[in-house]
Amino acid sequence: MVVTLYYSILLILIVNFIFDRWLDYLNTTKLSSVLPLELQDIYDAEKYQKSIAYEKIKHRFATISESLGFIAILTLFATGSFGILDRFVRVWVNNPIHVALLYFGILGLLSEILSFPFKYYHTFVIEAKFGFNKTTRPLFLLDQLKGLIIATILGGSILYLIVWIYLISGSLFWLYALAVIASFSVFMLLFYSNIIVPLFNRQTSLADGELKEAITAFSQKAGFLLDNIYVIDGSKRSTKANAYFTGLGSKKRIVLYDTLINELNTHEIVAVLAHEIGHYKKKHVYSGLFFSLISTALMLYIFALVSGNPAFAQVLGSETAGFHLSVISFGILYTPLSLIIGLVMNYKSRFNEYQADHFAAQHYGSQYLAMALKKLSVSNLSNLTPHPFYVFFHYSHPTLLQRLQKLSEIRLVDVNRV
């Protein structure tokens, strides 16, 4: 059993790595020096060549960083280092909950230390080279520290509770653990912008003026009561523009990056918000949460069935079974099923994006949303021609050209109706 499990884990690690690198390679083969016709009204040749260069350097960086990460995981597994760390931790603590907390704490800290140079290089070399980075080094270091503290507090608390449930609940572990994760997910959906975001960014209410009046008028017309419109100071870290919808019920809010306001005109910003409102009107927030919890329930249920097998610890080099070792072994073995679930979730997400685009087009104007998407693509140097396989496996949004095609079809239908 242990030998079979060992080679199964080894095979999954290797095949998954090779498959990811193959998809990345395919994606580079679709890079074309010819600017798509649909974007010739806004993309100049120099900017387009810059976007291609950006994709190429990101590909090389990802290949190096992910290859090193793969080598590290493979080395830890092949040398039994996961088991060695388990024995080290048990020298200091005996309580199963404390063992799991300390074990994952050490792994998490090692991961942060090893990934720090790559985060630094990506921010201050790649992003800076292409004019995106606005982060100062003190702010970057402060962000890393804050992220580590938050992960320790929140992650540690959730882990403590889940391990405790695992030890006392037996076959019903998956159900109780799901209740904990569901409660935490809803809590974060409601209060993320109120609690977490202010630790990193300043959010201010959108000032009175033309933009606020236009947004308010549209939200009233669309039957979407919206009092909470905020602007976030994203420009202190990056020039990239964005907007997002968060919260439920009275806690719902729309957040605009200041870079978005600087990049788009009033009609285009309202069109972007119309897209976000479309997600809410189509209940995508609720359906997304539901499907996420269903996939989590499946994972927890399968884990509860197999986690007691001592082979999960033995294959990692330890003779003492433990929740933390079962999580690592199971997490790798679950990869193929996780990939399938991810494909379904991405397909559903892309479908939802089309629906939100359709809502924005019909309730405000397809031409405004199309121009907004074009401008954001230009400013963010997005990949305009990703490989279809890469999109199928990795994209939660349709490509820009796919969205523009759908918007043009909607506009053509509207014109024909008139």
QUIKASUL-V558840 format. One record per backbone hydrogen bond with DSSP energy under -0.5 kcal/mol. NH is the residue of the N-H (numbers start at 1). CO is the residue of the C=O. If there is no record, write none. Layout:
nh=NH co=CO
nh=NH co=CO
This chain:
nh=5 co=1
nh=6 co=2
nh=7 co=3
nh=8 co=4
nh=9 co=5
nh=10 co=6
nh=11 co=7
nh=12 co=8
nh=13 co=9
nh=14 co=10
nh=15 co=11
nh=16 co=12
nh=17 co=13
nh=18 co=14
nh=19 co=15
nh=20 co=16
nh=21 co=17
nh=22 co=18
nh=23 co=19
nh=24 co=20
nh=25 co=21
nh=26 co=22
nh=27 co=23
nh=28 co=24
nh=29 co=25
nh=30 co=26
nh=30 co=27
nh=31 co=28
nh=35 co=33
nh=39 co=36
nh=40 co=37
nh=42 co=39
nh=43 co=39
nh=44 co=42
nh=48 co=44
nh=49 co=45
nh=50 co=46
nh=51 co=47
nh=52 co=48
nh=53 co=49
nh=54 co=50
nh=55 co=51
nh=56 co=52
nh=57 co=53
nh=58 co=54
nh=59 co=55
nh=60 co=56
nh=61 co=57
nh=62 co=58
nh=63 co=59
nh=64 co=60
nh=65 co=61
nh=66 co=62
nh=67 co=63
nh=68 co=64
nh=69 co=65
nh=70 co=66
nh=71 co=67
nh=72 co=68
nh=73 co=69
nh=74 co=70
nh=75 co=71
nh=76 co=72
nh=77 co=73
nh=78 co=74
nh=79 co=75
nh=80 co=77
nh=81 co=76
nh=82 co=76
nh=83 co=316
nh=84 co=80
nh=85 co=81
nh=86 co=82
nh=87 co=83
nh=88 co=84
nh=89 co=85
nh=90 co=86
nh=91 co=87
nh=91 co=88
nh=92 co=88
nh=92 co=89
nh=93 co=89
nh=99 co=95
nh=100 co=96
nh=101 co=97
nh=102 co=98
nh=103 co=99
nh=104 co=100
nh=105 co=101
nh=106 co=102
nh=107 co=103
nh=108 co=104
nh=109 co=105
nh=110 co=106
nh=111 co=107
nh=112 co=108
nh=113 co=109
nh=114 co=110
nh=115 co=111
nh=116 co=112
nh=117 co=113
nh=119 co=115
nh=120 co=116
nh=121 co=117
nh=122 co=118
nh=123 co=119
nh=124 co=120
nh=125 co=121
nh=126 co=121
nh=127 co=122
nh=128 co=123
nh=129 co=125
nh=130 co=126
nh=131 co=128
nh=132 co=127
nh=133 co=127
nh=134 co=237
nh=135 co=237
nh=140 co=136
nh=141 co=137
nh=142 co=138
nh=143 co=139
nh=144 co=140
nh=145 co=141
nh=146 co=142
nh=147 co=143
nh=148 co=144
nh=149 co=145
nh=150 co=146
nh=151 co=147
nh=152 co=148
nh=153 co=149
nh=154 co=150
nh=155 co=150
nh=155 co=151
nh=156 co=151
nh=156 co=152
nh=157 co=153
nh=158 co=154
nh=159 co=155
nh=160 co=156
nh=161 co=157
nh=162 co=158
nh=163 co=159
nh=164 co=160
nh=165 co=161
nh=166 co=162
nh=167 co=163
nh=168 co=164
nh=169 co=165
nh=170 co=166
nh=172 co=169
nh=173 co=170
nh=176 co=172
nh=177 co=173
nh=178 co=174
nh=179 co=175
nh=180 co=176
nh=181 co=177
nh=182 co=178
nh=183 co=179
nh=184 co=180
nh=185 co=181
nh=186 co=182
nh=187 co=183
nh=188 co=184
nh=189 co=185
nh=190 co=186
nh=191 co=187
nh=192 co=188
nh=195 co=191
nh=196 co=192
nh=197 co=192
nh=199 co=196
nh=200 co=197
nh=201 co=197
nh=203 co=201
nh=204 co=231
nh=206 co=229
nh=213 co=209
nh=214 co=210
nh=215 co=211
nh=216 co=212
nh=217 co=213
nh=218 co=214
nh=219 co=215
nh=220 co=216
nh=221 co=217
nh=222 co=218
nh=223 co=220
nh=224 co=219
nh=225 co=223
nh=226 co=224
nh=229 co=227
nh=230 co=228
nh=230 co=254
nh=231 co=204
nh=232 co=256
nh=233 co=202
nh=234 co=232
nh=236 co=233
nh=237 co=234
nh=238 co=234
nh=239 co=132
nh=244 co=255
nh=246 co=253
nh=247 co=189
nh=251 co=248
nh=252 co=249
nh=253 co=246
nh=254 co=228
nh=255 co=244
nh=256 co=230
nh=257 co=242
nh=258 co=232
nh=260 co=257
nh=261 co=257
nh=262 co=258
nh=263 co=259
nh=264 co=260
nh=269 co=265
nh=270 co=266
nh=271 co=267
nh=272 co=268
nh=273 co=269
nh=274 co=270
nh=275 co=271
nh=276 co=272
nh=277 co=273
nh=278 co=274
nh=279 co=275
nh=280 co=276
nh=281 co=277
nh=282 co=278
nh=283 co=280
nh=284 co=279
nh=285 co=279
nh=287 co=283
nh=288 co=284
nh=289 co=285
nh=290 co=286
nh=291 co=287
nh=292 co=288
nh=293 co=289
nh=294 co=290
nh=295 co=291
nh=296 co=292
nh=297 co=293
nh=298 co=294
nh=299 co=295
nh=300 co=296
nh=301 co=297
nh=302 co=298
nh=303 co=299
nh=304 co=300
nh=305 co=301
nh=306 co=302
nh=307 co=303
nh=309 co=306
nh=312 co=309
nh=313 co=310
nh=314 co=310
nh=315 co=311
nh=316 co=313
nh=317 co=314
nh=318 co=313
nh=321 co=319
nh=326 co=322
nh=327 co=323
nh=328 co=324
nh=329 co=325
nh=330 co=326
nh=331 co=327
nh=332 co=328
nh=333 co=329
nh=334 co=330
nh=335 co=332
nh=338 co=334
nh=339 co=335
nh=340 co=336
nh=341 co=337
nh=342 co=338
nh=343 co=339
nh=344 co=340
nh=345 co=341
nh=346 co=342
nh=347 co=343
nh=348 co=344
nh=349 co=345
nh=350 co=346
nh=351 co=347
nh=352 co=348
nh=353 co=349
nh=354 co=350
nh=355 co=351
nh=356 co=352
nh=357 co=353
nh=358 co=354
nh=359 co=355
nh=360 co=356
nh=361 co=357
nh=362 co=358
nh=363 co=359
nh=364 co=360
nh=365 co=360
nh=366 co=361
nh=369 co=365
nh=370 co=366
nh=371 co=367
nh=372 co=368
nh=373 co=369
nh=374 co=370
nh=375 co=371
nh=376 co=372
nh=377 co=373
nh=378 co=374
nh=379 co=375
nh=380 co=376
nh=381 co=377
nh=381 co=378
nh=382 co=377
nh=384 co=382
nh=391 co=387
nh=392 co=388
nh=393 co=389
nh=394 co=390
nh=395 co=390
nh=395 co=391
nh=403 co=399
nh=404 co=400
nh=405 co=401
nh=406 co=402
nh=407 co=403
nh=408 co=404
nh=409 co=405
nh=410 co=406
nh=411 co=407
nh=412 co=408
nh=413 co=409
nh=414 co=410
nh=415 co=411
nh=416 co=412
nh=417 co=413
nh=418 co=414
